Amino acid sequence: MKKLISLVLALALCCMMIPAMAESDSLAGVWYIGHGTINGEPVVVFDPEAVTITLLEDGTGILAAMAVGQQIDCKWTYADGKLTLSAEGQNDIECQVVDGEIALVQDAMEFYMTRTPDDTPVDLPGSLVAESADAFDGTWVPSKVVMWGLMVDAASAVSGTASIANLQIEGGNVSFVMEGSDPEPQDFSFDNGVLTSVQDAVVYKVTSTLTLLEDGSMMYSVLTEAMGQSMPTTFFYVKAE
């Protein structure tokens, strides 16, 4: 489980670059996550308001990550199609304005901010109330990850040697399995049709919930609280073939 927590935190740090996308022209206004790709694969905008950039006429602005309740004051300038965001104690962020959108390209990530949020809801399968813990039994492999308002394929959410753990569940006993490592068991309890776990350590608290879905998949919701911030992450799993 420690490895999974580390991965979640690493993903968060990676995704914290997303707010670096702002726009330009008469750039004043609020900008929302519009679309993007990771490793060439398109991402689904799960919540366009999860990350926003507000640019004011006086050259100041706000980078807001509503998922963790965080706001950062910044200053912005625009020249020759390039928007530069500056925040105290942070490196400047440079974005290109392309076809009326603010583009951030970094390594394998490309994200674009737009003036108008797409409020079309993401169609997700409904949740089930399991009759017993045994309903979760099996080997589950990750398929999707939702973080910072974006839904991406699990394979696109990590790079290099990083990976997301498979889950082995038997009689309510959950083990996290990483390739080349021994399974790491974690205590879950069955209540109200779901499996839940709370890990309360000195520097962080992690609340996990496993919920079965109508299409046969499983949702794994994780709320990590650390250093005065809370970070929700959702994984979707499917049964191994």
C-alpha positions as CSV (number, residue, x, y, z in Angstrom):
1,M,0.0,0.0,0.0
2,K,2.9,2.4,0.7
3,K,3.9,2.0,-2.9
4,L,0.4,2.9,-4.1
5,I,0.4,6.0,-1.8
6,S,3.7,7.1,-3.2
7,L,2.3,6.7,-6.8
8,V,-0.7,8.7,-5.9
9,L,1.4,11.5,-4.5
10,A,3.7,11.3,-7.5
11,L,0.8,11.6,-9.9
12,A,-0.5,14.6,-8.0
13,L,2.9,16.4,-8.3
14,C,2.9,15.6,-12.0
15,C,-0.7,16.9,-12.5
16,M,0.1,20.0,-10.4
17,M,1.7,21.3,-13.6
18,I,-1.7,21.4,-15.3
19,P,-2.6,24.8,-13.7
20,A,0.2,26.2,-15.7
21,M,-2.1,26.5,-18.7
22,A,-3.5,29.9,-19.2
23,E,-4.7,31.8,-22.2
24,S,-4.2,35.0,-24.0
25,D,-5.4,37.7,-26.4
26,S,-7.4,39.8,-24.2
27,L,-6.7,37.0,-21.8
28,A,-8.7,38.4,-18.9
29,G,-11.3,35.9,-17.6
30,V,-11.6,32.4,-16.3
31,W,-10.0,29.5,-18.1
32,Y,-11.0,25.8,-17.7
33,I,-9.6,22.5,-18.6
34,G,-10.7,21.9,-22.2
35,H,-8.9,18.9,-23.6
36,G,-5.5,17.2,-23.8
37,T,-3.4,14.1,-24.2
38,I,-0.9,12.1,-22.2
39,N,1.6,10.0,-24.2
40,G,-0.5,10.8,-27.3
41,E,-3.7,9.3,-25.8
42,P,-6.6,11.7,-25.3
43,V,-7.9,12.3,-21.8
44,V,-11.5,12.7,-20.7
45,V,-12.3,16.0,-18.9
46,F,-14.1,14.6,-15.8
47,D,-14.6,18.0,-14.2
48,P,-13.6,21.1,-16.2
49,E,-13.7,23.3,-13.0
50,A,-11.3,21.1,-11.0
51,V,-8.4,23.3,-12.2
52,T,-9.0,26.9,-13.3
53,I,-6.9,30.0,-14.1
54,T,-8.4,33.4,-13.5
55,L,-6.6,36.3,-15.3
56,L,-7.4,39.8,-14.2
57,E,-7.0,43.0,-16.3
58,D,-4.5,44.4,-13.9
59,G,-2.0,41.6,-14.6
60,T,-2.7,39.5,-11.6
61,G,-4.4,36.1,-11.4
62,I,-5.3,33.0,-9.5
63,L,-4.4,29.4,-10.1
64,A,-7.1,27.3,-8.5
65,A,-7.1,23.6,-7.9
66,M,-10.6,23.1,-6.4
67,A,-10.0,19.4,-5.9
68,V,-7.7,20.1,-3.1
69,G,-9.0,23.5,-2.1
70,Q,-5.8,25.3,-3.2
71,Q,-5.4,28.7,-4.7
72,I,-2.1,30.4,-5.7
73,D,-1.9,34.1,-6.5
74,C,0.2,34.9,-9.6
75,K,1.1,37.6,-12.1
76,W,0.8,37.3,-15.8
77,T,2.2,38.9,-19.0
78,Y,1.5,38.2,-22.6
79,A,3.6,39.0,-25.7
80,D,4.2,37.4,-29.1
81,G,1.7,34.6,-28.5
82,K,3.3,33.6,-25.2
83,L,1.6,33.8,-21.8
84,T,3.9,33.8,-18.8
85,L,2.7,33.1,-15.3
86,S,4.8,34.0,-12.3
87,A,4.1,33.0,-8.7
88,E,6.2,33.8,-5.6
89,G,8.7,31.0,-4.9
90,Q,7.8,29.1,-8.1
91,N,9.5,28.9,-11.5
92,D,7.8,30.9,-14.3
93,I,5.3,29.0,-16.4
94,E,5.3,29.7,-20.1
95,C,2.3,28.8,-22.3
96,Q,1.4,29.3,-25.9
97,V,-1.9,30.7,-27.1
98,V,-3.1,28.5,-30.0
99,D,-6.4,29.0,-31.8
100,G,-7.9,30.8,-28.8
101,E,-6.8,28.2,-26.3
102,I,-3.9,28.3,-23.8
103,A,-1.6,25.4,-24.5
104,L,0.8,23.7,-22.1
105,V,3.1,21.1,-23.5
106,Q,5.5,19.4,-21.2
107,D,7.2,16.1,-21.9
108,A,4.4,13.6,-22.8
109,M,1.6,15.9,-21.7
110,E,-0.4,18.4,-23.7
111,F,-3.2,20.3,-22.1
112,Y,-5.4,23.1,-23.4
113,M,-7.5,25.6,-21.3
114,T,-10.6,27.2,-22.8
115,R,-12.9,30.0,-21.8
116,T,-16.1,27.9,-21.8
117,P,-16.3,24.8,-19.6
118,D,-17.8,21.7,-21.2
119,D,-20.5,20.7,-18.7
120,T,-21.4,17.5,-20.5
121,P,-21.3,14.9,-17.7
122,V,-19.1,11.8,-18.1
123,D,-21.3,8.8,-18.4
124,L,-20.3,6.4,-15.6
125,P,-21.9,3.0,-14.6
126,G,-24.1,3.1,-11.5
127,S,-22.9,1.7,-8.2
128,L,-24.1,-1.6,-6.7
129,V,-24.7,-2.4,-3.0
130,A,-22.9,-5.7,-2.6
131,E,-24.6,-8.4,-0.5
132,S,-21.4,-9.6,1.1
133,A,-17.6,-9.1,1.0
134,D,-17.3,-12.2,-1.2
135,A,-18.8,-10.3,-4.1
136,F,-15.5,-8.5,-4.5
137,D,-13.4,-11.7,-4.8
138,G,-11.1,-12.0,-7.7
139,T,-8.0,-10.4,-9.3
140,W,-8.6,-6.8,-10.5
141,V,-6.4,-4.8,-12.9
142,P,-6.5,-1.0,-13.3
143,S,-8.2,0.5,-16.3
144,K,-8.8,4.2,-15.7
145,V,-7.6,6.9,-13.3
146,V,-9.4,10.1,-12.4
147,M,-7.3,12.9,-10.9
148,W,-7.4,16.7,-11.0
149,G,-10.5,16.6,-13.1
150,L,-9.1,14.3,-15.8
151,M,-9.8,10.7,-16.6
152,V,-7.0,8.9,-18.3
153,D,-6.1,5.3,-19.1
154,A,-4.2,3.7,-16.3
155,A,-1.3,2.9,-18.7
156,S,-1.1,6.6,-19.6
157,A,-1.1,7.9,-16.0
158,V,2.4,6.5,-15.3
159,S,5.7,6.3,-17.1
160,G,9.0,4.6,-16.9
161,T,9.1,1.8,-14.4
162,A,6.1,3.1,-12.4
163,S,2.8,1.2,-12.3
164,I,-0.5,0.9,-10.5
165,A,-1.1,-2.1,-8.3
166,N,-3.4,-4.9,-9.2
167,L,-5.8,-6.0,-6.5
168,Q,-6.3,-9.5,-5.2
169,I,-9.4,-9.9,-3.1
170,E,-10.6,-12.9,-1.2
171,G,-13.3,-12.9,1.5
172,G,-12.9,-9.2,2.0
173,N,-9.1,-9.5,2.3
174,V,-7.4,-7.1,-0.1
175,S,-3.8,-7.3,-1.3
176,F,-2.0,-4.8,-3.5
177,V,0.2,-6.6,-6.1
178,M,3.0,-4.9,-7.9
179,E,5.1,-6.7,-10.5
180,G,8.3,-8.1,-9.0
181,S,7.1,-7.5,-5.4
182,D,5.3,-9.5,-2.7
183,P,1.6,-8.8,-2.2
184,E,0.9,-6.1,0.4
185,P,-2.2,-6.8,2.4
186,Q,-4.4,-4.1,3.7
187,D,-7.3,-4.3,6.2
188,F,-10.7,-3.5,4.8
189,S,-14.1,-3.8,6.4
190,F,-17.4,-4.6,4.8
191,D,-20.2,-2.1,5.6
192,N,-23.2,-0.9,3.6
193,G,-22.3,-2.8,0.5
194,V,-18.8,-1.5,0.1
195,L,-15.3,-2.3,1.4
196,T,-13.6,0.5,3.4
197,S,-10.2,1.1,4.9
198,V,-8.7,4.0,6.9
199,Q,-5.0,4.4,7.4
200,D,-4.2,7.2,9.9
201,A,-0.5,7.8,10.1
202,V,1.5,10.7,11.6
203,V,2.0,12.6,8.3
204,Y,-1.0,11.4,6.3
205,K,-4.4,9.9,6.5
206,V,-5.8,7.7,3.6
207,T,-9.4,6.7,3.4
208,S,-10.1,4.0,0.7
209,T,-13.4,2.7,-0.6
210,L,-14.1,-0.2,-3.0
211,T,-17.4,-0.1,-4.8
212,L,-18.8,-2.5,-7.3
213,L,-20.3,-1.0,-10.5
214,E,-23.2,-2.1,-12.7
215,D,-21.0,-2.9,-15.7
216,G,-18.9,-5.4,-13.7
217,S,-16.1,-3.1,-13.0
218,M,-15.0,-1.7,-9.6
219,M,-14.3,1.8,-8.4
220,Y,-11.5,2.4,-5.9
221,S,-11.8,5.9,-4.3
222,V,-8.8,7.2,-2.3
223,L,-8.8,10.4,-0.2
224,T,-5.3,11.3,0.8
225,E,-4.9,14.0,3.5
226,A,-1.4,15.3,4.1
227,M,0.3,18.6,5.0
228,G,-3.1,20.4,5.4
229,Q,-4.3,19.4,2.0
230,S,-6.7,16.7,0.8
231,M,-6.3,14.9,-2.5
232,P,-9.1,12.7,-4.0
233,T,-8.2,10.1,-6.6
234,T,-10.4,7.5,-8.2
235,F,-9.2,4.3,-9.9
236,F,-11.4,2.1,-12.0
237,Y,-10.6,-1.7,-12.1
238,V,-11.8,-4.5,-14.2
239,K,-11.6,-8.3,-13.5
240,A,-8.5,-10.0,-14.9
241,E,-9.2,-12.3,-17.8
